[in-house]
């Protein structure tokens, strides 16, 4: 379980390495604001397109194998990015990283699901969901420190080496581990995909996850740039603030995991998280409140947002039709979150570029939060029906 959790954290480091370096990359590779948004979100494209398939393949050939190969693929993409000489080359490297990110995170969740007992599964998956804020926050600070003494290409090489190390560790530590659960329909890729898509409640939870991810990754990707433009903040300070928000986000993950371990319905956590994110973002981007209050709203944004991934991933244990389809259902959740991560940063960048003011993005993020609130309420009866079956 902990090796898989660490693999997720290492994968998330490749999300966190970008925001502090993005202004430098945009300048060196002659990329505009919208292209910068696509560089930030391209790692999520393959997760959106292949997340469901990755989970199904993991069910068929083994989650351990997919985890190791996924980490090595991320390392290869990071290595290519270290030598990129154009924005298109950087997009390609992030695309390759995205293939590995999707594979390793789906496999990590699948491993944890298989090795935990039924009574611990929701809690374990809730803890697992904190891999993004932990890895993202750690690498935000690490990136700022490395950029203080070297350039962004060194940062990309360092991440590649770290990822290769963890892939080797995962390979040797999990040697001899065998997944539990009947194979059944796991041998039929299309069958598993169709069966999981028939779970309407799970599809709506994945859509709610997408709304969360669009808001969260946009905030994390552009907050350093926002702080530099608005407050002329240093690279370290511009990385430290989102890192702190991410730690609060991890706290929200663990709080949500604790609540699910005590039978709190997932839809309640999804509802509270989506509503809280919407309200706090009004404060973050408002020009009428003080800086201290704005920072407080940002920290609360982290906590409320953290409630959603744990609830979404934990709902896998509720909606999965059979043990042989756990990977596929995890893939559905990964597809959802990557869909949000894909369109969120470019959408925010487009609004910012078109209006010339960060405060104008408030209507975009508030709309996303509102959709999440509605979706969470719709899943209430569906979750009750799934629990009663």
Order of alpha helices (4+ residues) and beta strands (2+ residues): alpha-alpha-alpha-alpha-alpha-alpha-alpha-alpha-alpha-alpha-alpha-alpha-alpha-alpha-alpha-alpha
